[in-house]
Amino acid sequence: MASLNGSPASPAALQALALTNYGHFTTMRVEDGGVRGLALHLDRLVTDCRAVFGAELDPEWVRECVRGEAGGGRSGAFMVRVTVFDPELDLTAPDRAGRPGVLVTTRPAAGSAGRPLPPLRVQRLAFCRDAPSVKHVALFGQLRLRRAARLAGFDDVLFTGADGTVSEGCTWNAGFVDEAGAVVWPEAEVLPGTTMRLLRGAGGGHATAAMTDVRLRSMRAAFATSTGFGVRALAAVDDIAFHTDDPAIGALRESYAAVPLDRL
């Protein structure tokens, strides 16, 4: 199912998005009608709409569109993606794109709060996202390297900069736990994920540092964060193994589960 501006999305509109691939989005996990960090998701859409289209987006209109597609007393957990794009975008004149629409789609959610997904083994590959602060729809470069990592026998990819320092995962933020049990986030240009922001906002003395190979090898645990799965342990980065049952990761999961759900 897909709706555009509150009405069923036409094939022509979806074709326009597929062929131009210009827009931005946010993905949120809905649990029994609520979303953790809903205000952060809405703020992301408003901010990115200014950056991508130079247009103002009404967050209340977005909520209404989401309710129309994902409401109706639907129970359980599922994913909602809100994509903002201009169905009338002309490839030869993208500067004229200024009437973005709100596309809402849903899909099943992976995992559950009580049963975390299994740990990931990831491979470091060099990559720098275009406009890293914007959650845009141009995913070719990221997915190409995810594919390469999986073909090499890993579960996913972990990006590094030109200097080899770690930045983020393909569609998730990366975090680490040092020998003292402190949470350390990479000091790099990354997409400010909502789950990461909620965890950092909950306190606990989080730090940031340039995650070089030497520092990475000194960490006792590593994890990924995403609105889709919350906090997921990393079993290994290349040949570096980590403790997947580290108490710090358990504490992060508890902290995230304690974030109240905002009603749509």
C-alpha positions in Angstrom: 0.0 0.0 0.0 1.2 3.5 -0.7 -0.5 6.9 -0.4 0.6 10.3 -1.8 -0.7 13.4 0.0 -3.4 11.2 1.7 -4.7 9.6 -1.5 -3.7 6.4 -3.3 -0.4 6.9 -5.1 -0.7 6.7 -8.8 1.7 4.6 -11.0 2.8 7.8 -12.7 3.9 9.4 -9.4 5.8 6.3 -8.3 7.4 6.1 -11.7 8.5 9.7 -11.4 10.2 8.9 -8.1 11.8 5.8 -9.4 13.2 7.5 -12.5 14.5 10.7 -10.9 15.5 9.3 -7.5 15.5 12.8 -6.0 14.0 13.3 -2.6 14.4 12.5 1.1 12.8 10.3 3.6 12.6 9.0 7.2 11.6 5.6 8.4 10.0 5.0 11.7 8.9 1.9 13.7 5.3 2.1 14.7 4.3 0.0 17.8 0.6 0.0 18.7 0.1 3.4 17.2 3.2 5.1 18.8 6.7 6.0 17.6 9.8 6.6 19.6 11.3 10.0 18.7 8.4 11.0 16.5 9.4 14.7 16.9 12.9 13.9 15.7 11.5 12.2 12.6 9.2 15.1 11.8 12.0 17.6 12.4 14.3 15.7 10.0 11.6 15.8 7.3 11.1 19.6 7.7 14.9 20.3 7.8 15.7 18.0 4.9 12.8 19.5 2.8 14.4 22.9 3.1 17.8 21.5 2.1 16.5 19.4 -0.8 13.7 21.5 -2.2 14.0 24.9 -0.5 10.4 24.4 0.6 8.6 24.4 4.0 6.9 21.1 5.0 4.0 21.2 7.5 4.8 18.5 10.1 1.1 18.2 11.1 0.2 17.5 7.5 2.8 14.7 7.5 1.3 13.2 10.7 -2.1 13.3 9.0 -0.8 11.5 6.0 0.8 8.9 8.2 -2.3 8.4 10.2 -4.3 7.8 7.0 -2.0 5.0 5.8 -0.9 3.5 9.1 -3.8 4.3 11.5 -7.1 2.6 11.8 -6.4 0.8 15.0 -3.6 -1.3 13.5 -1.9 -3.3 16.2 1.6 -4.7 16.6 4.8 -3.3 15.1 5.5 -2.3 11.5 7.6 0.1 9.6 6.4 3.4 8.0 8.5 5.2 5.5 7.7 8.8 4.6 9.3 9.9 1.4 9.2 13.5 0.3 9.5 14.1 -3.5 8.2 16.2 -6.3 6.1 14.0 -8.8 6.5 16.8 -11.4 10.3 17.1 -11.2 12.0 17.8 -14.5 15.5 16.3 -14.7 16.6 19.2 -16.9 15.5 21.8 -14.3 15.7 20.4 -10.8 15.9 24.0 -9.5 12.2 24.3 -10.3 11.3 21.4 -8.0 9.3 23.1 -5.2 6.1 21.3 -4.7 7.1 18.2 -2.8 4.5 15.5 -2.0 4.3 13.2 1.0 4.5 9.5 0.1 3.7 7.0 2.9 4.5 3.3 2.6 4.5 0.5 5.1 6.3 -2.8 5.5 6.7 -5.5 8.2 9.0 -4.8 11.1 12.0 -7.0 11.8 12.7 -8.5 15.2 11.0 -7.4 18.4 11.9 -5.6 21.6 12.1 -8.9 23.5 14.1 -10.8 20.9 17.0 -8.8 19.5 18.2 -9.6 16.1 21.4 -11.7 15.9 24.8 -9.9 16.0 26.3 -8.7 12.7 29.7 -9.4 11.2 30.7 -6.3 9.1 33.4 -5.4 6.7 35.1 -2.0 6.5 35.0 -0.3 3.1 35.8 3.2 2.2 32.8 5.4 1.3 31.6 9.0 1.9 27.9 9.6 1.5 26.8 12.6 -0.6 25.3 15.3 1.8 25.7 13.0 4.8 23.4 15.0 7.1 20.5 14.5 4.7 18.5 11.2 4.7 18.1 11.3 0.9 16.9 8.6 -1.4 20.1 8.2 -3.4 21.2 4.8 -2.0 23.1 3.3 -4.9 26.6 3.8 -3.5 25.6 2.4 -0.1 23.8 -0.6 -1.4 26.6 -1.4 -3.9 29.1 -1.7 -1.0 26.6 -3.6 1.2 26.4 -6.1 -1.7 30.1 -6.3 -2.0 30.5 -7.0 1.8 27.8 -9.7 1.7 29.5 -11.3 -1.4 32.7 -11.4 0.7 30.9 -13.4 3.4 29.9 -10.6 5.8 26.5 -9.5 6.9 26.9 -5.8 6.2 29.3 -3.0 5.6 30.8 -0.4 7.9 32.0 2.7 6.1 35.4 4.5 6.6 36.7 7.8 5.4 39.7 8.4 3.2 41.9 8.3 6.3 40.5 4.9 7.4 38.5 6.2 10.4 35.1 4.6 10.9 32.0 6.7 10.2 28.7 4.7 10.0 27.0 1.6 8.7 25.1 1.3 5.4 21.7 2.2 6.9 22.6 2.5 10.6 24.8 4.3 13.0 27.7 2.6 14.7 28.8 2.8 18.3 31.4 1.2 20.5 32.1 0.4 24.1 35.6 1.0 25.5 37.5 -1.0 28.2 36.0 1.2 30.9 32.5 0.5 29.7 31.9 4.0 28.2 29.9 4.4 25.0 32.0 6.0 22.2 30.5 7.2 18.9 32.7 7.8 15.8 33.9 11.4 15.4 32.9 11.7 11.7 30.3 13.1 9.3 27.4 10.8 9.7 23.6 10.8 9.3 22.3 11.8 12.8 20.0 8.8 13.3 17.0 9.1 15.5 17.9 6.1 17.6 21.4 7.4 18.2 20.1 10.8 19.1 17.6 9.3 21.6 20.3 7.2 23.2 22.7 10.1 23.5 19.9 12.3 24.8 19.2 9.8 27.6 22.6 10.6 29.2 25.2 8.2 30.5 28.4 10.0 29.6 28.6 9.2 25.9 31.8 10.3 24.2 33.0 10.8 20.6 36.4 9.9 19.2 38.1 9.4 15.9 37.7 5.6 15.5 41.0 4.7 14.0 42.1 1.1 13.5 44.2 1.2 16.7 41.3 2.6 18.8 38.8 0.2 17.2 41.0 -2.7 18.3 40.9 -1.4 21.9 37.1 -1.6 22.1 35.5 -4.4 24.0 32.1 -4.2 22.2 30.4 -2.7 19.2 26.8 -2.1 18.1 24.5 -0.7 15.4 21.6 1.5 16.0 18.5 2.0 13.8 14.9 2.8 14.2 14.2 -0.6 12.6 15.9 -2.7 15.2 16.9 -0.4 18.0 20.3 -1.6 19.3 22.0 -4.6 17.6 25.4 -6.1 18.6 28.3 -6.3 16.2 30.1 -9.6 16.5 33.1 -8.6 14.4 34.5 -5.8 12.3 36.7 -7.5 9.7 39.0 -9.7 11.9 38.3 -7.9 15.1 35.9 -9.8 17.4 33.7 -8.2 20.1 31.7 -9.3 23.1 28.1 -9.5 21.9 26.7 -10.0 25.4 28.4 -6.9 26.9 26.4 -5.4 29.7 26.8 -1.9 28.2 24.8 -3.1 25.1 22.1 -4.5 27.4 21.9 -1.2 29.2 21.6 0.6 25.9 18.7 -1.7 24.8 17.0 -1.0 28.2 17.5 2.7 27.8 16.0 2.7 24.3 13.0 0.5 25.3 12.3 3.0 28.1 11.9 5.9 25.6 8.1 6.6 25.7 6.1 6.2 22.5 4.6 9.3 21.0 1.1 8.9 19.6 0.8 9.5 15.8 
